[in-house]
Amino acid sequence: MSLLSAHRLRKSYGEVAVFSEVSLSLAAGEIVALLGESGSGKSTLLNCLAGLDTPDAGQIVLDGHALEGLDDDARAALRRRALGFVFQAFHLLPHLSVADNVALPLRLLGQRDDARVQHMLQAVRLDGLAQRMPRQLSGGQLQRVAIARALVHRPRLVLADEPTGNLDPRHAGEVLDLLRTCTRKAGAACLLVTHSEAAAQAADRRLRLDADGLHDA
Ligand SMILES: Nc1ncnc2c1ncn2[C@@H]1O[C@H](COP(=O)(O)OP(=O)(O)OP(=O)(O)O)[C@@H](O)[C@H]1O
């Protein structure tokens, strides 16, 4: 079953066309790498797929729901339930501890599961830093917090924007393993923007974005 499908998406900023004719389908259990030159629109596409930005044309169906038929509240509810997003700039909340940042997706769903938060922190090797504040972490540690936060509520779809960009090869390998394990175990799907050859090779398939759409890479 397709967890995410997009059909003929087009996006411009003013007069500047970013992409057109973008179609894709992600099946349960698969990890797909999204490649493309800097500026080709990978982050823009991820934002559109998450319902955080709106394409100028085309349809997106996320976990069985057509995004264009949903108002802002319904989109936000779907995002909270079904989606884990690893932002390129992490977007951790600066006034919350590491543990509270990771717990946030659960809290937004009205849930509390300290054991699950602890498990995710262990999985990204940050269990010793649970009470630190984000400003007290390195770039690679912030990135691992963002990954734990994206996976803690067992989302059906994980959209990850360069999730290994700040990590050394060992930590990058661990994060990719974690994304793979969580994706497979939850029957979820993961779309992973990356410039890393190792990360691309760890995916089940690779797609390249350019101005006229997505192509197998
Ligand atoms: N809010 C915006 N307003 C105008 N142009 C934008 C906006 N956001 C992105 N762009 C432009 O859209 C294009 C695609 O940007 P995007 O960040 O999606 O690329 P990317 O493929 O993710 O790049 P990178 O690999 O460098 O992160 C770029 O030319 C960028 O300058």
The ligand as an SDF file (V2000), in Angstrom:
LIG
                    3D

 31 33  0  0  0  0  0  0  0  0999 V2000
   10.5790   31.0630    0.5210 N   0  0  0  0  0  0  0  0  0  0  0  0
   11.2290   31.1450   -0.6450 C   0  0  0  0  0  0  0  0  0  0  0  0
   11.0760   32.2070   -1.4700 N   0  0  0  0  0  0  0  0  0  0  0  0
   11.7170   32.2800   -2.6500 C   0  0  0  0  0  0  0  0  0  0  0  0
   12.5410   31.3210   -3.1160 N   0  0  0  0  0  0  0  0  0  0  0  0
   12.7390   30.2600   -2.3410 C   0  0  0  0  0  0  0  0  0  0  0  0
   12.1040   30.0910   -1.0780 C   0  0  0  0  0  0  0  0  0  0  0  0
   12.5020   28.9070   -0.5420 N   0  0  0  0  0  0  0  0  0  0  0  0
   13.3430   28.3540   -1.4380 C   0  0  0  0  0  0  0  0  0  0  0  0
   13.4930   29.1720   -2.5250 N   0  0  0  0  0  0  0  0  0  0  0  0
   14.2990   28.8820   -3.7270 C   0  0  0  0  0  0  0  0  0  0  0  0
   13.8040   27.6650   -4.2640 O   0  0  0  0  0  0  0  0  0  0  0  0
   14.8610   26.8630   -4.7530 C   0  0  0  0  0  0  0  0  0  0  0  0
   14.8200   25.5010   -4.0710 C   0  0  0  0  0  0  0  0  0  0  0  0
   15.2250   25.6350   -2.7100 O   0  0  0  0  0  0  0  0  0  0  0  0
   15.3440   24.3640   -1.7400 P   0  0  0  0  0  0  0  0  0  0  0  0
   15.7760   24.8450   -0.4090 O   0  0  0  0  0  0  0  0  0  0  0  0
   14.0920   23.5880   -1.8390 O   0  0  0  0  0  0  0  0  0  0  0  0
   16.5220   23.5630   -2.4880 O   0  0  0  0  0  0  0  0  0  0  0  0
   17.3230   22.2670   -1.9980 P   0  0  0  0  0  0  0  0  0  0  0  0
   17.3760   21.3330   -3.1790 O   0  0  0  0  0  0  0  0  0  0  0  0
   16.7220   21.7350   -0.7540 O   0  0  0  0  0  0  0  0  0  0  0  0
   18.7520   22.8730   -1.7230 O   0  0  0  0  0  0  0  0  0  0  0  0
   19.9700   22.3970   -0.7340 P   0  0  0  0  0  0  0  0  0  0  0  0
   20.4550   21.0560   -1.2510 O   0  0  0  0  0  0  0  0  0  0  0  0
   20.9830   23.4870   -0.9260 O   0  0  0  0  0  0  0  0  0  0  0  0
   19.4130   22.3470    0.6630 O   0  0  0  0  0  0  0  0  0  0  0  0
   16.1400   27.6390   -4.5070 C   0  0  0  0  0  0  0  0  0  0  0  0
   16.4860   28.3100   -5.7040 O   0  0  0  0  0  0  0  0  0  0  0  0
   15.7640   28.6220   -3.4260 C   0  0  0  0  0  0  0  0  0  0  0  0
   16.5290   29.8040   -3.5340 O   0  0  0  0  0  0  0  0  0  0  0  0
  1  2  1  0
  2  3  1  0
  2  7  2  0
  3  4  2  0
  4  5  1  0
  5  6  2  0
  6  7  1  0
  6 10  1  0
  7  8  1  0
  8  9  2  0
  9 10  1  0
 10 11  1  0
 11 12  1  0
 11 30  1  0
 12 13  1  0
 13 14  1  0
 13 28  1  0
 14 15  1  0
 15 16  1  0
 16 17  2  0
 16 18  1  0
 16 19  1  0
 19 20  1  0
 20 21  2  0
 20 22  1  0
 20 23  1  0
 23 24  1  0
 24 25  2  0
 24 26  1  0
 24 27  1  0
 28 29  1  0
 28 30  1  0
 30 31  1  0
M  END
$$$$
